[in-house]
Amino acid sequence: MGSIDLSRMPRLGFGLMRLPTKDGEIDLQHVCRMVDQYMEAGLNYFDTAYVYHGGFSERAVKDALCARYPREAFMLATKMPAWVLRSEEDRDRVFQEQLDRTGAGYFDFYLLHSIEDGNNFDTYDRLNCFEWGVEKKKQGLIRHFGFSFHGTPELLERVLDAHPEVEFVQIQLNYLDWSNQVIQSGRLYEILHSRGIPMVIMEPVKGGSLANFTNKEAEKILKDARPESSLASWALRFVASLDGVMTVLSGMSNEEQMKDNIRTITKFEPVTEKEKELLKEVVRQLMAVETVQCTSCRYCTDGCPMEISIPDIFRALNTIRLYPNDFRAKNFYSAVTNGRGKASACVECGQCEDVCPQHLPIRTLLKEAAAKFE
């Protein structure tokens, strides 16, 4: 498994992409409580990125973590975004900004953010970012170097063949996406596992959609099998049971989610063969009605010229697809578009589709939402 000792890695990583907010800003006091709760459980892997919360996630790391705990007590991961790089000089500019924001001194794990087919990988390749990462590692500013991935299995193999220096890879994986023909997470897992490359798992609960089912038949299957267990615990157990997984990230937004996830991991029970069959039936139930496979990463919203809250609109769209007569979906749509762009405001510039890790046809879906809600 290269130079990463998997036995030292916590099963649960704290993803800092969906932090609690108050009055439009990160609720730092709330984050501090969650950090303390996580650390007190003996867990210590934190994952952020240059773009999370518009850059304020990295700043929250400084106040909630680096200023309050000894540096050797935790492991910190962050990421370099291709879409802000224009020249090789930008690599060091962004990296220094990240060091300043976090006050971390160095990063235990550093990733090239969101490699996928097209622009992002081409940018990293053109600007020699892989070689740059190796140099930063030699300087002691990076302990382990890797990338997060949202592309095809073919691209993953090509990148790994070209860059054997990569020590780990972060992929989206959950039981619903295992056989997803777009995401192909099962195939990505098999490629990495066969090469002995450690994996960080993101979206184990698929943006929260595997923690709260609208499909009551699917929920009943899991509740009957383990009445005391949350739906989210099934999702975490599925991915944490896989060989070669370095840590499983959860973008926890409140203390209740934190408590539930800690309980699942500290009293960990691998998924049994019988439970795997139950999950296959759950997948069949959930996929009976096609829903928009949005994980609410919100990459699409930052550059939207019409300020459309695309992930929230898709939540409303999924609800109305599942329950056509549910008035709550229309009320929710009205709330999330109050003061922001409606679905019909889309000017079809396409920037959202360029950055969508799920490769969703966002413009077409917004037209559907406009027809259903407006």
C-alpha positions as CSV (number, residue, x, y, z in Angstrom):
1,M,0.0,0.0,0.0
2,G,2.9,2.4,-0.6
3,S,4.1,4.6,2.2
4,I,0.7,5.1,3.8
5,D,0.1,3.0,6.9
6,L,-3.6,2.1,6.7
7,S,-3.6,0.8,10.3
8,R,-3.0,4.4,11.5
9,M,-5.9,5.8,9.5
10,P,-9.3,6.5,11.2
11,R,-12.2,4.8,9.4
12,L,-14.2,8.1,9.6
13,G,-12.8,11.3,8.1
14,F,-14.4,14.7,8.8
15,G,-15.2,16.3,5.5
16,L,-15.4,20.1,5.8
17,M,-17.5,20.9,2.7
18,R,-20.9,21.1,4.3
19,L,-20.2,22.9,7.6
20,P,-23.0,24.4,9.7
21,T,-23.7,28.0,8.9
22,K,-25.4,30.9,10.7
23,D,-26.5,34.2,9.1
24,G,-24.8,33.1,5.9
25,E,-21.4,32.4,7.5
26,I,-19.7,29.3,8.9
27,D,-20.9,28.9,12.5
28,L,-17.4,28.6,14.1
29,Q,-18.6,27.8,17.6
30,H,-20.7,24.9,16.2
31,V,-17.7,23.7,14.2
32,C,-15.4,23.8,17.2
33,R,-17.9,21.6,19.2
34,M,-18.0,19.1,16.3
35,V,-14.2,19.1,16.0
36,D,-13.9,18.4,19.7
37,Q,-16.5,15.7,19.6
38,Y,-14.7,14.1,16.6
39,M,-11.2,14.3,18.2
40,E,-12.4,13.0,21.6
41,A,-13.6,9.8,19.8
42,G,-10.0,9.2,18.8
43,L,-10.5,10.3,15.2
44,N,-8.2,12.8,13.5
45,Y,-8.5,13.1,9.6
46,F,-9.8,16.4,8.3
47,D,-10.5,17.1,4.6
48,T,-11.0,20.5,3.1
49,A,-10.3,22.3,-0.2
50,Y,-9.4,25.7,-1.6
51,V,-12.9,26.2,-2.8
52,Y,-15.1,24.8,0.0
53,H,-17.4,27.5,1.5
54,G,-15.8,30.0,-0.9
55,G,-12.4,29.6,0.8
56,F,-13.8,30.0,4.3
57,S,-13.6,26.2,5.1
58,E,-9.8,26.5,5.1
59,R,-10.0,29.5,7.3
60,A,-12.3,27.6,9.7
61,V,-9.6,24.9,9.9
62,K,-7.2,27.5,11.3
63,D,-9.6,28.7,14.0
64,A,-11.3,25.4,14.9
65,L,-8.4,23.0,14.6
66,C,-4.9,24.3,14.0
67,A,-5.1,27.0,16.7
68,R,-6.6,24.6,19.3
69,Y,-4.7,21.3,18.9
70,P,-1.1,20.3,18.6
71,R,-0.1,20.0,14.9
72,E,0.9,16.3,15.4
73,A,-2.5,15.4,16.8
74,F,-4.3,15.5,13.5
75,M,-4.0,14.9,9.8
76,L,-5.1,17.5,7.4
77,A,-5.9,17.2,3.7
78,T,-6.7,19.9,1.2
79,K,-6.8,20.3,-2.6
80,M,-5.5,22.3,-5.5
81,P,-8.2,23.4,-8.0
82,A,-7.4,23.3,-11.7
83,W,-10.0,26.0,-12.5
84,V,-8.1,28.8,-10.8
85,L,-4.7,27.9,-12.4
86,R,-3.5,29.9,-15.4
87,S,0.2,29.5,-15.1
88,E,2.8,27.4,-13.2
89,E,3.3,30.4,-10.9
90,D,-0.3,30.0,-9.7
91,R,0.5,26.6,-8.1
92,D,2.8,28.2,-5.5
93,R,0.5,31.2,-5.1
94,V,-2.5,29.0,-4.3
95,F,-0.5,26.7,-2.1
96,Q,0.9,29.5,0.0
97,E,-2.6,31.0,0.3
98,Q,-3.7,27.6,1.7
99,L,-0.8,27.5,4.2
100,D,-1.7,31.0,5.3
101,R,-5.4,30.3,5.6
102,T,-5.0,27.2,7.6
103,G,-1.9,28.0,9.6
104,A,-1.1,24.2,9.3
105,G,2.6,24.6,8.3
106,Y,2.3,21.5,6.1
107,F,-0.4,19.2,4.7
108,D,-0.5,15.5,5.6
109,F,-2.4,14.7,2.4
110,Y,-2.5,17.0,-0.7
111,L,-4.7,16.3,-3.7
112,L,-5.1,17.7,-7.2
113,H,-8.9,18.4,-7.1
114,S,-11.4,16.7,-9.3
115,I,-9.5,15.0,-12.1
116,E,-12.0,14.2,-14.8
117,D,-12.1,13.8,-18.6
118,G,-11.4,17.1,-20.2
119,N,-10.3,20.5,-18.8
120,N,-9.1,19.6,-15.2
121,F,-6.7,16.8,-16.1
122,D,-5.4,18.7,-19.1
123,T,-4.7,21.7,-16.9
124,Y,-2.8,19.6,-14.3
125,D,-0.8,17.9,-17.1
126,R,0.0,21.1,-18.9
127,L,1.1,22.9,-15.8
128,N,3.2,20.0,-14.5
129,C,1.2,19.7,-11.3
130,F,2.2,16.1,-10.6
131,E,5.9,17.0,-10.7
132,W,5.2,20.1,-8.6
133,G,3.5,17.9,-6.0
134,V,6.5,15.6,-5.8
135,E,8.8,18.6,-5.3
136,K,6.5,20.0,-2.5
137,K,6.8,16.5,-0.8
138,K,10.6,16.7,-1.0
139,Q,10.4,20.1,0.7
140,G,8.4,18.5,3.6
141,L,5.3,20.7,2.8
142,I,3.3,17.7,1.7
143,R,3.5,14.3,3.4
144,H,1.4,12.3,0.9
145,F,0.4,13.3,-2.6
146,G,-2.7,12.1,-4.6
147,F,-5.8,13.3,-6.4
148,S,-9.6,13.2,-6.2
149,F,-11.3,11.7,-9.2
150,H,-14.6,12.1,-11.1
151,G,-13.7,10.7,-14.4
152,T,-14.0,7.4,-16.4
153,P,-12.3,4.1,-15.5
154,E,-10.2,4.5,-18.7
155,L,-8.9,7.9,-17.6
156,L,-8.1,6.6,-14.1
157,E,-5.9,3.9,-15.6
158,R,-4.2,6.3,-17.9
159,V,-3.4,8.8,-15.1
160,L,-2.1,6.0,-12.8
161,D,0.0,4.6,-15.6
162,A,1.5,8.0,-16.3
163,H,2.0,8.9,-12.6
164,P,3.2,6.1,-10.4
165,E,4.2,8.7,-7.9
166,V,0.6,9.0,-6.8
167,E,0.2,7.5,-3.3
168,F,-3.6,7.6,-2.9
169,V,-6.8,8.5,-4.8
170,Q,-10.1,9.9,-3.5
171,I,-13.2,8.6,-5.3
172,Q,-17.0,8.8,-4.9
173,L,-18.3,5.5,-3.8
174,N,-21.5,4.3,-2.2
175,Y,-23.8,1.3,-2.6
176,L,-26.2,3.2,-4.9
177,D,-23.4,4.3,-7.3
178,W,-21.6,1.0,-7.3
179,S,-23.1,0.0,-10.7
180,N,-24.1,3.6,-11.8
181,Q,-23.3,3.7,-15.5
182,V,-22.1,7.3,-15.3
183,I,-20.1,7.3,-12.0
184,Q,-19.0,3.6,-12.3
185,S,-17.6,3.7,-8.7
186,G,-17.5,-0.1,-8.5
187,R,-15.1,-0.2,-11.5
188,L,-13.0,2.6,-10.1
189,Y,-12.7,0.7,-6.8
190,E,-11.6,-2.5,-8.6
191,I,-8.9,-0.6,-10.5
192,L,-7.4,1.0,-7.4
193,H,-7.7,-2.1,-5.3
194,S,-6.0,-4.3,-7.9
195,R,-3.1,-1.8,-8.0
196,G,-2.8,-1.7,-4.2
197,I,-3.5,2.1,-4.1
198,P,-5.2,3.3,-0.9
199,M,-8.6,5.0,-1.3
200,V,-10.3,7.9,0.4
201,I,-14.0,7.6,-0.1
202,M,-16.2,10.6,-0.6
203,E,-20.0,10.8,-0.8
204,P,-20.6,7.5,1.1
205,V,-24.1,8.8,1.9
206,K,-24.5,10.4,-1.6
207,G,-25.0,14.0,-0.3
208,G,-27.4,12.8,2.4
209,S,-29.8,11.0,0.0
210,L,-28.9,7.6,1.6
211,A,-29.6,9.0,5.0
212,N,-33.2,9.9,4.3
213,F,-35.3,7.9,1.9
214,T,-38.5,9.1,0.3
215,N,-39.1,5.5,-0.7
216,K,-40.7,4.0,2.4
217,E,-40.5,0.4,1.0
218,A,-36.7,0.7,0.8
219,E,-36.5,2.2,4.2
220,K,-38.6,-0.6,5.7
221,I,-36.1,-3.2,4.3
222,L,-33.2,-1.7,6.4
223,K,-35.3,-0.8,9.4
224,D,-36.6,-4.4,9.7
225,A,-33.1,-5.8,9.5
226,R,-31.5,-3.4,12.1
227,P,-34.3,-1.4,13.9
228,E,-31.8,0.6,16.0
229,S,-29.5,1.6,13.1
230,S,-29.8,4.8,11.1
231,L,-30.0,4.6,7.3
232,A,-26.7,6.5,7.1
233,S,-25.0,3.8,9.2
234,W,-25.7,1.3,6.5
235,A,-24.0,3.5,3.9
236,L,-21.0,4.1,6.1
237,R,-20.7,0.4,7.0
238,F,-20.8,-0.6,3.3
239,V,-17.8,1.5,2.2
240,A,-15.8,1.0,5.4
241,S,-16.1,-2.7,5.0
242,L,-14.1,-2.6,1.7
243,D,-10.5,-3.6,1.6
244,G,-8.0,-0.9,0.8
245,V,-10.1,2.0,2.0
246,M,-7.9,4.6,3.8
247,T,-10.7,6.6,5.4
248,V,-14.4,7.3,4.7
249,L,-15.3,11.0,4.5
250,S,-18.6,12.3,5.8
251,G,-19.5,16.0,5.3
252,M,-21.2,16.3,8.6
253,S,-23.3,19.5,9.2
254,N,-24.4,19.1,12.7
255,E,-23.7,17.3,16.0
256,E,-26.4,14.7,15.5
257,Q,-24.8,13.5,12.3
258,M,-21.5,13.5,14.0
259,K,-22.8,11.4,17.0
260,D,-24.5,8.9,14.7
261,N,-21.4,8.4,12.5
262,I,-19.0,8.1,15.4
263,R,-21.3,5.5,16.9
264,T,-21.3,3.5,13.7
265,I,-17.5,3.6,13.3
266,T,-16.4,3.1,16.9
267,K,-18.7,0.1,17.2
268,F,-18.0,-1.0,13.7
269,E,-19.6,-4.1,12.3
270,P,-18.6,-5.1,8.7
271,V,-21.5,-5.6,6.3
272,T,-22.4,-9.3,6.0
273,E,-23.2,-11.2,2.8
274,K,-26.9,-11.3,3.8
275,E,-26.9,-7.5,4.3
276,K,-25.3,-6.9,0.9
277,E,-28.3,-8.7,-0.6
278,L,-30.6,-6.4,1.3
279,L,-28.8,-3.4,0.0
280,K,-29.1,-4.7,-3.6
281,E,-32.9,-4.8,-3.0
282,V,-32.8,-1.3,-1.6
283,V,-31.0,-0.1,-4.8
284,R,-33.7,-1.7,-6.9
285,Q,-36.4,0.0,-4.9
286,L,-34.6,3.4,-5.0
287,M,-34.0,3.3,-8.7
288,A,-37.6,2.3,-9.6
289,V,-38.2,6.0,-10.0
290,E,-35.4,7.9,-11.7
291,T,-34.1,10.8,-9.7
292,V,-31.5,13.4,-10.4
293,Q,-28.2,12.1,-9.0
294,C,-27.0,15.4,-7.5
295,T,-24.8,15.2,-4.4
296,S,-25.1,18.9,-3.6
297,C,-21.4,19.6,-3.9
298,R,-22.4,23.1,-5.2
299,Y,-19.6,23.4,-7.7
300,C,-22.2,24.5,-10.1
301,T,-23.5,27.5,-8.1
302,D,-20.3,29.5,-7.7
303,G,-20.1,30.7,-11.2
304,C,-23.8,30.8,-12.1
305,P,-24.4,34.3,-13.6
306,M,-28.1,34.0,-12.6
307,E,-27.4,32.9,-9.0
308,I,-29.6,29.8,-9.4
309,S,-29.4,27.4,-6.4
310,I,-29.2,24.4,-8.7
311,P,-28.8,21.6,-6.0
312,D,-31.8,22.9,-4.1
313,I,-33.9,23.0,-7.2
314,F,-33.0,19.4,-8.0
315,R,-34.0,18.4,-4.5
316,A,-37.4,19.8,-5.2
317,L,-37.5,18.2,-8.6
318,N,-36.6,14.8,-7.2
319,T,-39.4,15.1,-4.6
320,I,-42.0,16.0,-7.3
321,R,-40.9,13.1,-9.5
322,L,-41.4,10.7,-6.6
323,Y,-44.6,12.3,-5.2
324,P,-46.3,14.3,-8.0
325,N,-49.0,15.6,-5.7
326,D,-46.8,16.6,-2.8
327,F,-47.4,20.3,-2.1
328,R,-44.2,20.4,0.0
329,A,-42.0,20.2,-3.1
330,K,-43.6,23.4,-4.5
331,N,-43.3,25.2,-1.2
332,F,-39.6,24.2,-1.0
333,Y,-39.0,25.4,-4.6
334,S,-40.6,28.8,-3.7
335,A,-38.4,29.1,-0.6
336,V,-35.1,28.2,-2.4
337,T,-35.8,30.6,-5.3
338,N,-36.9,33.5,-3.1
339,G,-34.3,36.2,-3.8
340,R,-32.3,33.9,-6.1
341,G,-32.7,32.8,-9.7
342,K,-35.6,30.6,-10.7
343,A,-35.0,27.6,-12.9
344,S,-36.4,29.5,-15.9
345,A,-33.7,32.2,-15.4
346,C,-31.0,29.9,-16.8
347,V,-29.2,31.5,-19.7
348,E,-27.7,28.1,-20.8
349,C,-24.1,29.3,-20.6
350,G,-23.1,25.7,-19.6
351,Q,-20.5,26.5,-17.0
352,C,-22.5,24.4,-14.5
353,E,-22.2,21.3,-16.7
354,D,-18.5,21.9,-17.2
355,V,-17.8,21.5,-13.5
356,C,-20.4,19.0,-12.5
357,P,-18.7,15.9,-11.1
358,Q,-21.9,13.8,-11.8
359,H,-22.0,15.0,-15.4
360,L,-25.6,15.9,-15.1
361,P,-27.5,17.6,-18.0
362,I,-28.2,20.6,-15.8
363,R,-29.7,22.9,-18.4
364,T,-32.2,20.2,-19.5
365,L,-33.1,19.5,-15.9
366,L,-33.7,23.1,-15.1
367,K,-36.1,23.3,-18.0
368,E,-38.0,20.4,-16.5
369,A,-38.0,22.1,-13.1
370,A,-39.3,25.3,-14.6
371,A,-42.1,23.4,-16.3
372,K,-43.1,21.6,-13.1
373,F,-42.9,24.5,-10.6
374,E,-43.5,27.7,-12.6
